[in-house]
Structures are given as structure tokens and as C-alpha cells.
Amino acid sequence: MVRRALAAAKPDERVGLANRLLQELDTPDRIADGPTQLQSLHRPDLPKRRQLRRPTTKLSDSALLTNSKDDPNLAAELRTEIESANTVDLLCAFVRWTGLRLLQPALEEFSERGARHRVITTTYMGATERRAIDELVTRYGAEVKINYETQATRLHAKAWLFRRSSGFDTAYVGSSNLSQAALLDGLEWNVRLSSVETPTLLQKVFNRAGIASVAVDGSTDDADRAAALKRLAAREINCIFAVDLFNEGLDLPQVDTILMLRPTQSATIFLQQLGRGLRRAEGKAVLTVLDFIGQQRREFRFDLRYRALTGYGRKRAIDACAIRTKQMDGNTLARRQLNRIQDRVPTRLGD
């Protein structure tokens, strides 16, 4: 009866009802008015730290940061991320004193907490400054590794990874090295990553490029999901970016392009994603699969994913692909693809 009464009550009335029940039970406990947002946790045996500043981008969101006047600059976002992180990992081509100075207050507090800071960088174009490296190591206690290779392929990746014992990790991946121009006022492209919001970010990027797209996830209501699929089938949009949806039971044979953006070690999930585009349809000659994530680790085995579909082991699958490649007339295939692009707008579905 109590459960039914609480369920039937309006949300803003439930606290009052629960407190009346506690009062009738003659207990001193009461439920505080709310809801309120939990913003930090502190161990009772340690002094309370100062109020943490929060990044402009919400924890549940993804965002594209370009250092434009309408965006928060990357330096400000990194300082607030460092304040709440338990470990910080940085990968960049070079480290400059001017960039390190922008993060100084946050790095000092981070070092005082005894938190772990790791850096991998290079001597690319001689841009890394000895003064900045010394400061990272001696003042902030960072573990620094430097690649001195100048002849082979150089490291151009730039990424920050902030790990937290709460499990709410964040990452920034893009074009910015550790320099003042890259963090403050230079034109850069950096993405703050969040798995649920990544589809939203991608559809924004595609729409800016003139490719009509929408994003859906587990929180999207059924009507909006159905409307998105209907628009895709009618070619009103070109792409749907989805997370945790459409893994099975998708009835849309016109899908002719799949973008693989979700890492998985599950052969079942891999085949479900691939299967979205395997159905035949009139005018659909081939399925194009663009896998952006499979090679994230060298040990990733495509043959294990395809074995459940083909029954082939690794060697047999390679031999079959080689034979099929020889049989295909390259000019005919190219002409077929060109006609396909000219005759109709391609339909894409991304995960």
C-alpha cells in the first residue's frame, strides 16, 4: 500500500509522504528536500578539499573544442579535469614551457596529492623544450618518456586521458600539443569523449559537412527511433549514428554502408553490427564497411569475428579472399561503384 501511494504521488510530493511515514514510525530520520546534484565525495578521515571547479562540458556530454570565441579554451577545460583526476596521461608530439605554464596551478595541486602523471612525447622538429621536461619531472613528479627517433615515422597523436577512482574517466583527442597556441588561442580540433554522446557529436560533424544525419541511443523514445529509420529509408537523411540500438531485428535492407565505431571483443555483437547491411535490396550491388576501430589493438582478430558467419578458419578465409579478388574485374567494379554514386544518394548507418 505504501509503495502504491508513493508511486501514485507526484514527484515533488513523495518526500513529504515519506517523511510523514517516518514520523508515524516514530524515528528521528528524515529525508531532505531534493533532488540535489551530487558533485563530489570526500573521505571522512581526510581534510575536505576546496570546492572543485567543473568543466564547461558536462560529464555525460561530448564536445568539439576549437578554441573559437564561442568555445571554452582547451587550457581551461584541462585545468578543471586535472583537479578531479586520480591519474593523468598525456600523449603529444612536443611539450613547450608556455603550454606547461598555463596548467601550473592545477599541476601543483595534482602533484601535492601524490597522483600519477605520465607523459609520452618526442623531439619532433626540435620543438620540445628541455626546461618544460625538467619542470614536469622535478617539480610535478611526472613519468616522462621521449622518442628521439627522427628518421622513421614520427608520432603525431595528441591525447589526454583522465582516470578517476569513481570510474568516470574522460579523454580529449585531437590536434593540440602542449603549447600556448594549441591550448589557448590557436585554431585546433579536439574532442571530449563520452560513449553515450559520441553519436550526437558525430551527427553534428556530419551535418556541418552537409551530410544529413541524426543520432539515437537508448534514451531516445520509440517514436523518434521509428521516425529516424523511416527518414533513412526515404533518403531524407544519409546517416543514423546509434549506440546500444538496432543490434538485431533491423528491417532496412536499403542500408549499403556501415561505419564500425564501437570496439568489441564479442563475435555476436560484431556480426549484429555487420548484419545491419547484409540484406539484399534492389539496386544494392555491394555493402561498404568502414571499420574505424578494429585495428585499435594489434591482437584484434577479424577472422574470429567472421568465423561464426562463414565457418572458415584464418587460412581458409585469407585464401578465399585472395581467390575472390583475382576473379573480380577491377574496371567493372569501379564502373559499378561510380554508377551507384551518380544514380542515387547512398544510405549510411553508423554505430
Secondary structure by P-SEA (a helix, b strand, c coil): caaaaaaaccccaaaaaaaaaaaaacccccccccccccccccccccccccccccccccccbbbbbccccccccaaaaaaaaaaaccbbbbbcccccaaaaaaaaaaaaaaaaabbbbbbbbccccccccaaaaaaaccccccbbbbbcccccccccccbbbbbbccccccccccccccccccccccbbbbbbccccaaaaaaaaaaaaaccccccccccccaaaaaaaaaaaaaccccbbbbccccccccccccccbbbbccccccaaaaaaaaaccccccccccbbbbbbccccccccccccccccccccccaaaaaaaaaaaaaaccaaaaaaaaaaaaaabbbbbbcc
